[in-house]
Amino acid sequence: MRISILTIAFSALLLADSLAVEPSEILDDPRHESRARELSKALRCVVCQNQSIDDSDAALARDMRILVRERITAGDSNEEVLDYVVLRYGDFVLLKPPFKKTTLVLWLGPILMFGMALLGALLFFRRQKSATSLMKCDPSAELDETERKRLNALLGGQKK
């Protein structure tokens, strides 16, 4: 019973990619359809998190797929279709945003965060090393007279 449920769930997961694009959306010309699928895989669904409109089942993703197909059948090139969609939805709609001033944080943010984490780890381990070296003292070493007086003053003159 458990195996059959897992088999069905796994099969549904594999078929989910092919079911996102509905048969009514598919273009008659195979070249146009392949271009539409290629562009749909490069565009982010603005409703779903990090999912292309080609994979998404959201209504807005369906509308965006139809829009892409309409622009292709109207004779637009791939760049013109992408420019049109970016004009409507912004750079966020691209799964691979361009490298420019407004997206600089997206590109350099992970590198900066990694560098800060590396620096923090380096400082932490350096501090740990110096703390352990201070703890490593010779237990057989005797206190000199000044250290003994200071210790007695701290203990309030108590002796054991």
C-alpha positions in Angstrom: 0.0 0.0 0.0 2.7 2.4 1.0 4.8 1.6 -2.1 1.9 2.3 -4.4 1.2 5.6 -2.8 4.9 6.6 -3.1 4.9 5.4 -6.8 1.8 7.5 -7.6 3.3 10.6 -5.8 6.6 10.2 -7.6 4.9 9.8 -11.0 2.8 12.9 -10.4 5.9 14.8 -9.5 7.6 13.8 -12.7 4.5 14.6 -14.8 4.0 18.0 -13.1 6.5 19.7 -15.4 4.7 18.6 -18.6 1.3 19.4 -17.2 2.0 23.1 -16.5 1.6 24.1 -20.2 -1.9 23.3 -21.2 -2.7 21.8 -24.6 -4.7 24.8 -25.5 -1.6 27.0 -25.1 0.6 25.0 -27.5 1.4 26.6 -30.8 0.9 24.8 -34.1 4.4 25.7 -35.4 7.0 23.6 -33.6 9.7 26.2 -34.0 7.5 28.9 -32.4 6.5 26.4 -29.6 10.2 25.6 -28.9 11.0 29.3 -28.7 8.0 29.9 -26.4 9.1 27.0 -24.1 12.7 28.4 -24.0 11.5 31.9 -23.1 9.0 30.5 -20.6 11.8 28.7 -18.8 13.8 32.0 -18.6 10.9 33.9 -17.0 10.0 33.8 -13.3 6.4 33.4 -12.2 5.7 36.5 -10.1 3.3 34.5 -7.9 5.4 31.5 -7.2 8.8 31.6 -5.5 11.7 30.9 -8.0 9.6 28.9 -10.4 9.5 29.5 -14.1 6.3 30.3 -15.8 6.8 27.1 -17.8 6.6 25.0 -14.6 4.0 27.0 -12.7 0.3 26.2 -12.5 -0.6 29.7 -11.3 -3.2 31.6 -13.3 -0.8 34.5 -13.8 1.9 32.2 -15.1 -0.7 30.9 -17.6 -1.5 34.4 -18.7 2.2 35.2 -19.1 2.8 32.0 -21.2 -0.1 33.1 -23.4 1.4 36.6 -23.7 4.8 35.1 -24.7 3.1 33.0 -27.4 1.1 35.9 -28.7 4.2 38.0 -29.0 6.0 35.2 -30.8 3.2 34.7 -33.3 3.1 38.5 -33.8 6.7 38.1 -35.1 8.7 39.4 -32.1 12.2 38.2 -31.6 13.2 36.5 -28.3 14.9 39.8 -27.1 11.8 41.8 -28.0 9.6 39.4 -26.1 11.8 39.6 -23.0 12.0 43.4 -23.2 8.2 43.6 -23.4 7.8 41.3 -20.4 10.5 43.1 -18.4 8.9 46.4 -19.2 5.6 45.2 -17.7 6.9 43.2 -14.7 10.4 44.5 -14.1 13.8 42.8 -13.9 12.4 40.5 -11.1 10.6 38.5 -13.8 13.9 37.2 -15.2 15.3 34.1 -13.6 18.8 35.3 -14.4 18.7 39.1 -13.8 21.2 41.3 -15.8 24.3 42.7 -14.1 23.6 46.4 -13.7 23.4 49.0 -10.9 19.9 48.1 -9.7 20.8 44.4 -9.4 24.3 44.8 -8.0 23.2 43.6 -4.5 21.8 40.5 -6.0 25.0 39.6 -7.6 27.5 40.7 -5.0 25.5 40.1 -1.9 26.3 36.4 -1.6 30.0 37.0 -2.2 30.0 39.7 0.5 28.1 37.5 3.0 30.5 34.6 2.4 33.5 36.9 2.9 32.0 38.3 6.2 31.3 34.7 7.4 34.9 33.7 6.5 36.3 36.7 8.3 34.1 36.0 11.4 35.3 32.4 11.5 38.9 33.4 11.2 38.6 35.9 14.0 36.7 33.4 16.2 39.3 30.7 15.8 42.2 33.1 16.3 40.6 34.3 19.5 40.1 30.7 20.6 43.7 29.9 19.9 45.0 32.8 22.0 42.6 32.0 24.9 43.7 28.3 25.0 47.4 29.4 24.9 46.8 31.6 28.0 45.3 28.6 29.8 48.3 26.4 29.1 50.5 27.3 32.0 52.9 25.2 34.0 51.0 23.9 37.0 54.2 23.3 38.9 55.3 26.9 38.6 55.4 28.8 41.9 54.0 32.2 42.6 56.5 34.9 43.1 56.2 37.3 46.1 54.2 40.0 44.3 51.7 37.5 43.0 51.4 35.9 46.4 50.7 39.3 48.0 48.1 40.2 45.4 46.4 36.8 45.8 46.2 37.2 49.5 44.8 40.7 49.1 42.1 39.4 46.7 41.3 36.6 49.1 41.1 38.9 52.0 44.0 37.5 53.9 42.4 34.0 54.1 44.8 31.1 54.0 43.9 27.4 53.6 
